[in-house]
Amino acid sequence: MNSLNHGRFQQQIRFLRRQFLQDGNLPFAKVLSSASIAKVVESTGLNWRERIFSPVVTLWVFLSQVLSADNSCRAAVARLNAHRVSLGTSPGSAATGGYCQARKRLPERFFAAIARHTGKEIEKVVGKPWLWMQRRVLMFDGTIVSMPDTEENQAEYPQPSSQKPGLGFPLARLAAIFSLSTGAIIDLGIGSYSGKNQGELSLLRQLIGVFLPGDVMLADRLMCSWREMVMLKSRGVDVVTRLMPNRSVDFRRGKRLGKGDHIVRWLKPSLRAVDFADSDLPEYLDVRETRITVDHAGFRALTIIIVTKLLDDKLVTAEDLKQLYRARWHNELDLRALKETLQMDVLCCKTPELIRKEIWAHIISYNLIRAMIAQAAMKHGIEPRTISFKGAMQTLAAYQPILKGMWRDRSKRRIEIYHQVLDALATHRVGDRPDRFEPRQRKRRDGAYDLLTKPRHQAKREIQRGLKR
């Protein structure tokens, strides 16, 4: 392996970083640093050779593939060749074999390490005004993604058992930890859609090390689990979630804090814990149950119960809990940005290993855009959540030709362009419409096809028989 200080290697890193404003003295400019990439390349034991698809170039092409509306391998290779021609270098082959082989050579931990590094680096630069009561809030939630129906994908990520063979698609379950202040993904767990130890709670146990003392975990009612709350509390982490429907609430019991607000003792369940010996588990857990009412115009008032380990009602009032839990909706918006705006809902790769690499490439792209949004927010004195993710992605796509052409530019003009991009990002503000509601119906109807009710090869055979008649 050649030295990682090799001039060409450093040039490629510099080019990659400048596509996402990772340069100069801007805040968040070291989220994707040269040292971090070199460290990941060295730790994974990658061989550095003078080839077109080096590790850094392959990463850049993969990220451009994720960010492009046309996410085919042919279009990705064409973009690389166009860039090489613009530099006066001869283009490589238009065939996609070399690029696909390069993606296979890079280990999954290469993409995962860079993705985790970007999320953690964004969190390091977060200012106090973006925190909730001077505390970091991490949101946890899960979702599913679909992938091509191949034998390899079905073997590792089988389709739901309710679907007939040949009519469904493999599904993977993702569980992500998001930052409430910036929207960045700190870590991610990947599992099968169903099966033992494949649920969101199991994935949370795998990611438990991400939480630090003093953090607050904000999650939906699935996380209202006695064992998980004990695990997090042992790490100095407080949980804010919604009460599970199978638990009853009686505000006449416990220590009364106010109307619809009390501290109650939950006894240890009889089920054996997974990550603790029975002797290590406490006999009870004191939790706070707070009733809040959500009013929406045109709808009946909704009453929900919030469960938390934030027991001091003087420090954290019921209204504070209401506003914090209301902010959990950002988690749904972040998942929508990841799956719809970045087109991660339906993945493209044909093998499980490449599927996981594709997921991590989406996470890297997502975090780098979040870093750009945070830069714009810090410059203009606003919160990152007020800037549109889709608007940022559109702005980045519009400025990409300019950014690509400036990768060798060391003049002040390059920094001026960066600031112009940040100014453009800050103009795409998200409207503050907390009580907005819309019917879940569509006026425009898309062209409809009949559903495939039998495996495709059988349907094609029947069409062939009909033609022969």
Residue pairs with C-beta under 8 A, 6 or more apart in sequence:
1 45
1 46
1 47
1 48
2 9
2 48
2 49
4 38
4 41
4 42
4 48
6 48
8 50
9 38
9 48
9 54
9 56
10 34
11 407
12 54
12 56
12 57
12 60
13 34
13 37
13 38
13 56
14 23
14 34
14 407
15 60
15 404
15 407
16 32
16 37
16 56
16 59
16 60
16 63
17 23
17 32
17 33
17 34
18 403
18 406
18 407
18 414
19 60
19 400
19 403
19 404
20 32
20 368
20 369
20 371
20 372
20 396
21 29
21 371
21 372
21 375
21 418
21 421
21 422
22 29
22 30
22 31
22 32
22 33
22 368
22 371
23 29
23 414
23 415
23 418
24 414
24 415
24 418
26 375
26 415
26 418
26 422
27 125
27 374
27 375
27 378
27 379
28 121
28 122
28 125
28 371
28 372
28 374
28 375
28 378
29 375
30 121
31 118
31 121
31 122
31 367
31 368
31 371
32 114
32 117
32 118
32 121
32 368
32 371
33 121
36 114
36 117
36 121
37 56
37 114
40 110
40 113
40 114
40 117
41 48
41 55
41 56
41 110
43 113
44 106
44 107
44 109
44 110
44 113
46 55
46 105
46 106
46 107
46 110
48 54
48 55
52 80
52 92
52 98
53 61
53 98
53 99
53 101
53 102
55 106
55 110
57 80
58 99
58 102
58 103
58 106
59 106
59 110
59 111
59 114
59 361
59 364
61 76
61 77
61 79
61 80
61 99
62 76
62 103
62 111
62 357
62 358
62 361
63 361
63 364
63 365
63 368
64 76
64 79
64 80
65 71
65 72
65 73
65 75
65 76
65 361
66 342
66 343
66 344
66 358
66 361
66 362
66 365
67 342
67 365
67 393
67 396
67 397
68 75
68 76
68 79
69 343
71 343
71 348
72 348
73 96
73 99
73 100
74 94
74 96
76 96
76 99
77 92
77 93
77 94
77 95
77 96
77 98
77 99
78 94
80 92
80 99
81 91
81 92
81 94
82 91
83 404
84 90
84 91
84 92
85 91
86 404
86 405
92 98
103 354
103 357
104 353
104 354
106 357
108 353
108 356
108 357
108 360
111 357
111 360
111 361
111 364
112 360
114 360
114 364
115 185
115 188
115 360
115 363
115 364
115 367
116 186
116 187
118 184
118 364
118 367
118 368
118 371
119 179
119 184
119 185
119 186
119 187
119 363
119 367
120 186
121 371
122 179
122 182
122 184
122 367
122 370
122 371
122 374
123 136
123 179
123 182
123 184
123 186
125 374
126 136
126 179
126 181
126 182
126 374
127 378
128 134
129 383
130 181
130 182
130 383
130 384
131 137
131 181
132 180
132 181
132 216
132 324
132 327
133 315
133 316
133 320
135 214
135 215
135 216
136 179
136 181
136 212
136 214
136 215
136 216
137 179
137 180
137 181
137 215
137 216
137 217
137 218
137 324
137 327
138 177
138 178
138 179
138 180
138 186
138 210
138 211
138 215
138 216
138 217
138 218
139 177
139 178
139 179
139 180
139 217
139 218
139 219
139 328
139 330
139 331
139 334
140 175
140 176
140 177
140 178
140 200
140 204
140 207
140 217
140 218
140 219
140 223
141 175
141 176
141 178
141 200
141 219
141 220
141 331
141 332
141 335
142 173
142 174
142 175
142 176
142 200
142 203
143 173
143 174
143 176
143 335
143 339
144 171
144 172
144 173
144 174
144 193
145 171
145 172
145 174
145 339
145 344
145 345
145 346
145 347
145 359
146 169
146 170
146 171
146 345
146 346
146 347
147 153
147 157
147 169
147 170
147 171
147 172
147 346
147 347
147 348
147 349
147 355
148 169
148 170
148 347
148 348
148 349
148 350
149 159
149 166
149 168
149 169
149 170
150 170
150 350
150 351
152 350
152 351
152 352
153 170
153 350
153 351
153 352
153 355
154 170
155 352
156 170
156 192
156 352
157 170
157 171
157 172
157 192
157 193
157 352
157 355
158 170
158 171
158 192
158 193
158 194
159 168
159 169
159 170
159 171
159 193
160 168
160 171
160 193
160 194
161 194
164 454
164 455
165 455
166 454
166 455
166 456
166 457
166 458
167 452
167 453
167 454
167 455
171 192
171 193
172 190
172 191
172 192
172 193
172 355
172 359
173 190
173 191
173 192
173 193
173 198
173 199
173 200
173 203
174 188
174 189
174 190
174 359
175 188
175 189
175 191
175 200
175 203
175 204
175 207
176 185
176 187
176 188
176 189
176 334
176 335
176 338
177 185
177 186
177 187
177 188
177 207
177 210
178 184
178 185
178 186
178 330
178 331
178 334
179 185
179 186
180 218
180 327
180 330
181 383
181 384
181 385
182 370
182 373
182 374
182 384
183 330
183 334
183 337
183 370
183 373
183 384
183 385
183 389
184 366
184 367
184 370
184 371
184 374
185 334
185 338
185 363
185 366
185 367
186 210
187 207
187 210
188 207
188 359
188 360
188 363
189 203
189 204
189 206
189 207
190 203
190 356
190 359
191 197
191 198
191 199
191 202
191 203
192 198
200 222
200 223
201 222
201 223
201 225
201 228
204 223
204 228
205 228
205 231
205 274
205 275
208 231
208 232
208 235
211 217
211 232
211 235
211 237
212 235
212 236
212 237
213 235
213 236
213 237
214 236
214 237
215 236
215 237
215 238
216 237
216 238
216 239
216 240
216 310
216 324
217 223
217 232
217 237
217 238
217 239
217 240
217 241
218 240
218 241
218 324
218 325
218 327
218 328
218 331
219 239
219 240
219 241
219 328
220 241
220 242
220 328
221 241
221 242
221 243
221 244
221 245
222 244
223 239
223 241
224 241
224 242
224 243
224 244
224 247
224 307
225 244
226 266
226 268
226 269
226 285
227 269
227 271
227 273
227 274
227 275
227 276
227 281
228 239
229 239
229 285
229 287
229 309
230 273
230 276
230 281
230 282
230 285
231 275
231 276
232 238
232 239
233 239
233 285
233 309
238 308
238 309
238 310
239 307
239 308
239 309
240 306
240 307
240 308
240 310
240 321
240 324
240 325
241 306
241 307
241 308
242 304
242 305
242 306
242 307
242 325
243 249
243 289
243 304
243 305
243 306
243 307
249 289
249 291
249 305
251 260
251 261
251 262
251 289
251 291
253 262
253 264
254 262
254 263
254 264
254 265
254 289
255 262
255 263
255 264
256 262
257 263
257 288
257 313
257 318
258 313
258 318
260 290
260 291
260 292
260 318
261 288
261 289
261 290
261 291
261 313
261 318
262 288
262 289
263 286
263 287
263 288
263 289
263 311
264 286
264 287
264 288
264 289
265 284
265 285
265 286
265 287
266 284
266 285
266 286
266 287
267 283
267 284
268 281
268 282
268 283
268 284
268 285
272 278
273 281
286 309
286 311
287 307
287 308
287 309
288 307
288 308
288 309
288 310
288 311
288 313
289 305
289 306
289 307
290 305
290 306
290 308
290 318
290 321
290 322
291 303
291 304
291 305
291 306
292 303
292 304
292 305
292 306
292 318
292 321
292 322
292 325
293 301
293 302
293 303
294 301
294 302
294 303
294 304
294 326
295 301
295 302
295 435
296 302
296 435
296 437
297 435
297 437
298 437
299 437
304 325
306 321
306 322
306 325
308 316
308 321
310 316
310 321
326 434
330 385
337 366
337 389
337 390
338 344
338 362
338 363
338 366
339 345
341 389
341 390
341 393
342 362
342 365
342 366
342 393
344 359
344 362
347 355
347 358
347 359
348 358
349 355
349 357
349 358
369 389
369 392
369 393
369 396
370 384
370 389
372 392
372 396
372 421
372 422
372 425
373 384
373 387
373 389
373 392
373 425
374 384
375 422
375 425
376 387
376 392
376 422
376 423
376 425
376 426
377 383
377 384
377 386
377 387
377 426
379 419
379 422
379 423
379 426
380 422
380 423
380 426
382 426
382 429
385 430
386 429
386 430
386 432
387 425
387 426
387 428
387 429
387 430
388 428
388 429
388 430
390 428
391 425
391 427
391 428
392 425
392 428
394 428
395 421
395 424
395 425
395 428
396 421
399 417
399 421
399 424
402 417
403 417
403 421
406 413
406 414
406 417
452 459
